[in-house]
Every structure is written in C-alpha cells, then in structure tokens.
Amino acid sequence: MKVLSRQARLPHEAPIEARGLVKRYRDVPAVDGVDLTVQPGDIYGFLGPNGAGKTTTLRMFLGLVRPDAGSVRLFGREAAKDGIGALQGVAGFIEEPRLYPYLNGRENLQLLAAFDRGGQGEAAIDEVLEMVELRDRGGDRVSEYSQGMRQRLGIASCLVRQPRLLLLDEPANGVDPAGLRYMRELLGRLSDEGITILLSSHLLAEVQQVCTRVAMISRGRIVYEGGMDELTRAAGRRYRLEAADIDRAARVCRSLPTVDDVRSDHGELSFRVDDDDGLEALVAALVDARVGIRALIPETDSLERLFFELTDEPVAVTA
C-alpha cells in the first residue's frame, strides 16, 4: 500500500470558514460577527475566557445551533444548507464527551461504529483504542474511568469516524498534569496523520504548547487571529537576571539593540528580548564583560498579560 505524505493527505478546501457569525439569546449577542478561517493541517486554538462565546461558536460549526446571521462552511460546504453533507469527515464533542457510564469503553465505541461505519467497527475500535492508549482498559466500565480516560475515550469516539476535522471543546477539563502531557502528544500525532484540529480552551498554556494558529474571542467578538509564533513575538520574551555585579549587567543590557525594557529593582535585573539570537548575544556580551551570571530565568507572564489585555480581563496576580 502506498503511503501518502501528510501534505498529500490534507484537503484543498479550508476545513472551517466562518463569516459574520451571529447568535443572540434574548437579544443579547453570545457570538457577535465572528470571522475566522481554519486552514488544512492547523492545530487551531480557539482561546477566550469562560462565557466569551467559544462553545456557542462550536455548536454552530457542528450544526447544533442555527446562527441568527452569517455563514459557516466546512470543507467548502455551507452547514446551514447542506447539514449532513457538510459534516462528512467532521467529528468532535462539546463541553465533554457523551458516554454511557454503565457500558465499558469498547461497547461505547461499538455503538458509534455500528452507526457510522457499517460493519467495519471492530477493526476501527482496536485501532483507536490503541491510539488513545486505552486498549487494556477497553473492557472496563466508563464509570470506573478517570476524567482523563473519559476525555481520551471521547477522542476515540471521534476517531472511529475517521475524521478530517476534529473539534474539541475544553478537552483538558479535569485532566491531571500527566494527562495534559499525553493529550498534547496525542494531538500532535493526530495532526501528523493529516487531521485538522480546532481546540477550544480558556487555558493559555495549553493552547500555547500545542497550537500552530490561534483566535482569541472576547464578549462574542474575535480580538486576535493569527499564528501562535506571531502572538508570542507580539508579547515579547522577558527574563530575570541575577548577577554578581547588577549595575555592570544593566549597562551591558542597555548597550545592546536586541535588548529592551531593562529594569533594575532590589538587586535583580529584568529585560525583554525578541528571539533566541538576541538572548545568545546578551549572554556572550555579559561573559565578555566578565559579569558573573548567577541565574537567568524566563518570566511567563508576558503572553498572559497580552491575553488579558486583548480580552479585557483583569490581569492575574500571583503571590
């Protein structure tokens, strides 16, 4: 069997095109003129605080809610006019997977496979259980699963359909750190298989580590759409430096064009650089100036602050 490259497996049409999407409840807009495009092969982060309109938007993508205005196209097909046809090759879940707790994992997938795949179920079930690392627990009741296992079984229930587009609403909810790491690895593998993924989340760190492109939504409106690397550059990269001679270190920092926003406070120095080259140049300059470096620590709040500014949320303060 000829194995196609990932690029050859990707569709030519945009998996999702939303234009002017509006949904109101009692005259209050939950989604207010959303425009976004998910390109083939994206791991696309749909990011925003709780109540921003993420879930309502996903419901419209999946045909679960009819928009009051605007349009959604899935692989070039308009969802409102060609509902079943537009959803061919699309799978996902909203808020959390809907599973039968009194059945085991395999039985849950058998029900879906019988409905969707017409006799090809068992082979598909073995494959997807292996992919989500639940094959050894497939005979256990779902009521005995951890939250992370239920989320993985939910993804398996989507994969039984052999989707080209996967929509996941807050898949990290209730998942422990080990489960989060596994989830990131799984989404990367699925992307390598040519599946386009839209991941809705209110967790910036989750989106930052796995997504290639991102849209931020606030109060039903898109406030940013673009590459994750572009967003990271816009936020800048800030570091804290502990040095033997903080005054000399500050002079070195201020002498370099690649270093800006240099601040010195209580024996510590902080600054911003735009990329790894700028950071390497600074370290080399400090060594040449014989400045003893005790610690160089990346600060994590730059991107968070940009997120809070764009979404008009109060900046988080940690003790």
C-alpha positions as CSV (number, residue, x, y, z in Angstrom):
1,M,0.0,0.0,0.0
2,K,1.3,3.4,-1.0
3,V,1.8,5.7,2.0
4,L,0.9,9.3,1.2
5,S,2.8,12.2,2.8
6,R,1.0,14.4,5.3
7,Q,0.8,17.2,2.8
8,A,-0.9,14.8,0.2
9,R,-3.5,13.8,2.8
10,L,-4.5,17.3,3.6
11,P,-7.7,18.7,1.9
12,H,-7.5,21.6,-0.5
13,E,-10.6,23.4,0.9
14,A,-10.4,25.3,4.2
15,P,-11.9,22.9,6.9
16,I,-13.7,25.9,8.5
17,E,-14.7,29.3,7.2
18,A,-16.9,31.4,9.4
19,R,-18.1,34.8,8.2
20,G,-20.2,37.3,10.1
21,L,-21.4,34.6,12.5
22,V,-24.0,35.9,15.0
23,K,-26.0,34.2,17.7
24,R,-28.3,36.0,20.2
25,Y,-30.1,34.8,23.2
26,R,-33.0,37.1,24.3
27,D,-31.4,39.9,22.2
28,V,-28.1,39.5,24.0
29,P,-25.3,38.6,21.5
30,A,-23.4,35.4,22.6
31,V,-21.5,35.5,19.3
32,D,-21.2,38.8,17.5
33,G,-19.9,38.9,14.0
34,V,-17.2,36.1,14.2
35,D,-14.9,35.8,11.2
36,L,-12.2,33.0,11.3
37,T,-10.6,30.6,8.9
38,V,-9.1,27.2,9.9
39,Q,-6.5,26.1,7.3
40,P,-5.8,22.5,6.4
41,G,-3.3,20.9,8.8
42,D,-3.8,23.6,11.6
43,I,-3.9,22.8,15.2
44,Y,-6.0,25.8,15.8
45,G,-6.5,27.2,19.2
46,F,-9.9,28.9,20.0
47,L,-9.0,30.8,23.1
48,G,-11.0,33.0,25.4
49,P,-12.3,33.3,29.0
50,N,-15.3,31.4,30.1
51,G,-18.5,32.9,28.7
52,A,-16.7,34.5,25.8
53,G,-18.7,32.6,23.1
54,K,-16.4,29.7,22.3
55,T,-18.9,26.9,23.0
56,T,-21.8,28.6,21.1
57,T,-19.5,29.1,18.1
58,L,-18.5,25.4,18.1
59,R,-22.2,24.4,18.4
60,M,-22.8,26.4,15.2
61,F,-19.9,24.8,13.5
62,L,-21.3,21.4,14.3
63,G,-24.9,22.3,13.3
64,L,-26.2,22.0,16.8
65,V,-27.3,25.7,16.9
66,R,-28.6,27.7,14.0
67,P,-26.9,31.1,13.6
68,D,-29.0,34.2,13.5
69,A,-26.8,35.7,10.8
70,G,-23.6,34.8,8.9
71,S,-22.4,31.5,7.5
72,V,-20.2,28.5,8.2
73,R,-18.5,26.5,5.5
74,L,-17.0,23.1,6.3
75,F,-14.6,22.0,3.5
76,G,-16.4,24.4,1.2
77,R,-20.0,23.2,2.1
78,E,-22.4,25.6,3.8
79,A,-23.5,24.0,7.0
80,A,-26.9,25.7,7.0
81,K,-27.8,24.4,3.5
82,D,-26.1,21.1,3.4
83,G,-26.1,20.0,7.0
84,I,-25.3,16.2,6.7
85,G,-23.1,16.7,3.7
86,A,-21.1,19.5,5.3
87,L,-20.5,17.3,8.4
88,Q,-18.9,14.5,6.3
89,G,-15.4,14.0,7.8
90,V,-16.1,16.1,10.8
91,A,-16.2,14.9,14.4
92,G,-16.0,16.4,17.9
93,F,-17.6,16.9,21.2
94,I,-18.9,19.9,23.1
95,E,-18.0,20.6,26.8
96,E,-17.4,16.9,27.5
97,P,-17.9,13.5,25.7
98,R,-21.3,12.0,25.9
99,L,-20.7,8.4,27.1
100,Y,-22.7,5.6,28.6
101,P,-21.2,5.1,32.1
102,Y,-22.8,1.6,32.6
103,L,-21.1,0.3,29.4
104,N,-17.5,-0.4,29.0
105,G,-15.2,1.6,26.7
106,R,-15.3,-0.8,23.9
107,E,-19.1,-1.1,24.0
108,N,-19.4,2.6,23.8
109,L,-17.3,2.7,20.7
110,Q,-19.2,-0.3,19.2
111,L,-22.4,1.6,19.3
112,L,-20.8,4.5,17.4
113,A,-19.0,2.2,15.0
114,A,-22.2,0.3,14.1
115,F,-23.9,3.6,13.4
116,D,-21.1,5.3,11.4
117,R,-19.0,2.6,9.8
118,G,-21.4,-0.2,8.8
119,G,-19.6,-3.4,9.7
120,Q,-16.0,-2.1,9.9
121,G,-16.4,-1.4,13.6
122,E,-14.1,-3.9,15.4
123,A,-11.0,-3.1,13.4
124,A,-11.6,0.6,13.8
125,I,-12.2,0.1,17.6
126,D,-9.0,-1.7,18.1
127,E,-7.1,0.9,16.2
128,V,-8.5,3.9,18.0
129,L,-8.2,2.3,21.5
130,E,-4.6,1.7,20.7
131,M,-4.1,5.3,19.6
132,V,-5.5,6.7,22.9
133,E,-3.8,4.1,25.0
134,L,-7.0,2.5,26.3
135,R,-6.8,-0.9,24.7
136,D,-6.0,-2.6,28.1
137,R,-9.0,-0.7,29.7
138,G,-11.5,-1.2,26.9
139,G,-13.3,-3.8,28.9
140,D,-13.8,-1.6,32.0
141,R,-17.0,0.3,32.6
142,V,-16.7,4.0,31.8
143,S,-18.0,4.8,35.3
144,E,-14.6,3.5,36.6
145,Y,-12.6,5.7,34.3
146,S,-10.7,8.8,35.5
147,Q,-11.6,12.2,33.9
148,G,-8.6,12.0,31.7
149,M,-9.5,8.5,30.5
150,R,-13.1,9.7,29.7
151,Q,-11.6,12.6,27.7
152,R,-9.4,10.1,25.8
153,L,-12.3,7.8,25.1
154,G,-14.2,10.8,23.8
155,I,-11.5,11.5,21.3
156,A,-11.5,7.8,20.4
157,S,-15.3,8.1,19.8
158,C,-14.5,10.9,17.3
159,L,-11.7,8.9,15.6
160,V,-13.9,6.0,14.9
161,R,-15.5,8.2,12.2
162,Q,-12.1,8.7,10.6
163,P,-12.4,12.5,10.6
164,R,-10.5,15.0,8.6
165,L,-11.6,17.8,11.0
166,L,-11.7,17.3,14.8
167,L,-13.4,19.9,17.0
168,L,-12.6,19.6,20.7
169,D,-14.2,21.8,23.4
170,E,-12.1,22.1,26.5
171,P,-10.6,18.6,26.3
172,A,-8.2,19.3,29.2
173,N,-11.0,19.9,31.7
174,G,-10.3,17.9,34.9
175,V,-7.2,16.3,33.4
176,D,-4.1,16.0,35.6
177,P,-0.6,17.2,34.5
178,A,0.4,13.7,33.2
179,G,-2.9,13.6,31.2
180,L,-2.2,17.1,29.8
181,R,1.2,16.0,28.6
182,Y,-0.3,12.9,27.0
183,M,-3.1,15.0,25.4
184,R,-0.6,17.3,23.8
185,E,1.4,14.3,22.4
186,L,-1.9,12.7,21.1
187,L,-3.0,15.9,19.3
188,G,0.5,16.2,17.7
189,R,0.2,12.6,16.4
190,L,-3.2,13.2,15.0
191,S,-2.0,16.3,13.2
192,D,0.8,14.3,11.8
193,E,-1.8,11.9,10.4
194,G,-3.3,14.8,8.4
195,I,-6.2,15.6,10.8
196,T,-7.0,19.3,11.2
197,I,-7.8,20.2,14.8
198,L,-9.7,23.0,16.4
199,L,-9.1,23.1,20.1
200,S,-11.3,25.4,22.3
201,S,-9.9,26.3,25.6
202,H,-9.7,29.1,28.3
203,L,-6.2,27.8,29.3
204,L,-3.5,29.9,27.6
205,A,-0.7,27.5,28.5
206,E,-2.5,24.6,26.9
207,V,-3.0,26.4,23.6
208,Q,0.5,27.9,23.6
209,Q,2.2,24.5,23.8
210,V,0.2,22.6,21.1
211,C,-1.4,25.1,18.6
212,T,0.1,26.5,15.4
213,R,-2.6,29.2,15.0
214,V,-5.0,30.9,17.4
215,A,-8.0,33.1,17.6
216,M,-8.9,34.9,20.7
217,I,-12.6,35.7,21.4
218,S,-14.0,38.1,24.0
219,R,-17.6,39.0,24.5
220,G,-18.5,37.2,21.3
221,R,-16.0,39.0,19.1
222,I,-12.7,37.9,17.7
223,V,-10.0,40.2,19.0
224,Y,-7.0,38.4,17.5
225,E,-6.4,35.8,14.8
226,G,-3.0,34.7,13.6
227,G,0.0,32.4,14.1
228,M,1.0,31.3,17.6
229,D,4.5,32.5,16.8
230,E,3.2,35.9,15.8
231,L,1.3,36.2,19.1
232,T,4.4,35.1,21.1
233,R,6.5,37.7,19.3
234,A,3.9,40.4,20.0
235,A,4.1,39.6,23.7
236,G,7.9,39.5,23.7
237,R,10.1,37.3,25.9
238,R,11.0,38.6,29.3
239,Y,13.8,37.3,31.5
240,R,15.1,37.9,35.0
241,L,18.8,38.0,35.6
242,E,20.7,37.5,38.8
243,A,24.3,38.6,38.5
244,A,27.3,39.3,40.7
245,D,27.5,42.9,39.5
246,I,24.0,44.1,38.7
247,D,25.0,47.6,37.7
248,R,27.5,46.4,35.2
249,A,25.0,43.8,33.9
250,A,22.4,46.6,33.4
251,R,24.9,48.7,31.4
252,V,25.6,45.7,29.2
253,C,21.9,45.1,28.6
254,R,21.2,48.7,27.7
255,S,24.1,48.7,25.3
256,L,22.6,46.0,23.0
257,P,19.9,46.9,20.4
258,T,18.3,43.5,20.8
259,V,17.5,44.0,24.5
260,D,14.9,46.5,25.6
261,D,12.7,47.4,28.6
262,V,15.6,46.9,31.0
263,R,14.5,47.3,34.7
264,S,16.6,47.0,37.8
265,D,15.0,46.5,41.2
266,H,16.2,45.2,44.6
267,G,19.3,43.7,43.2
268,E,17.5,41.9,40.3
269,L,17.5,42.9,36.6
270,S,14.8,42.1,34.2
271,F,14.6,42.8,30.4
272,R,13.0,41.7,27.2
273,V,14.4,40.1,24.1
274,D,12.6,39.1,20.9
275,D,14.3,35.9,20.0
276,D,17.0,33.3,20.8
277,D,19.6,35.2,18.8
278,G,19.1,38.3,21.0
279,L,19.4,36.2,24.2
280,E,22.6,34.5,23.0
281,A,24.1,37.8,22.1
282,L,23.3,39.1,25.5
283,V,24.9,36.1,27.3
284,A,28.0,36.5,25.1
285,A,28.2,40.2,26.0
286,L,27.9,39.5,29.7
287,V,30.7,36.9,29.5
288,D,32.9,39.3,27.6
289,A,32.3,42.0,30.2
290,R,33.2,39.4,33.0
291,V,29.8,39.7,34.6
292,G,29.1,36.6,36.7
293,I,25.7,35.2,35.9
294,R,24.0,33.5,38.9
295,A,20.6,32.8,37.3
296,L,18.8,33.6,34.0
297,I,15.1,32.9,34.5
298,P,12.3,33.3,31.9
299,E,9.2,35.1,33.1
300,T,5.9,33.6,32.0
301,D,3.6,36.5,32.3
302,S,4.2,38.4,29.1
303,L,1.9,36.3,26.9
304,E,-0.7,36.1,29.8
305,R,-0.7,39.9,30.1
306,L,-1.3,40.3,26.4
307,F,-4.1,37.8,26.5
308,F,-5.7,39.6,29.4
309,E,-5.3,43.0,27.6
310,L,-6.9,41.7,24.4
311,T,-9.8,40.0,26.2
312,D,-10.3,42.9,28.7
313,E,-9.9,40.5,31.6
314,P,-8.2,41.6,34.8
315,V,-4.5,40.7,34.9
316,A,-3.9,37.7,37.2
317,V,-1.8,38.4,40.2
318,T,0.1,35.6,41.9
319,A,1.6,35.7,45.4
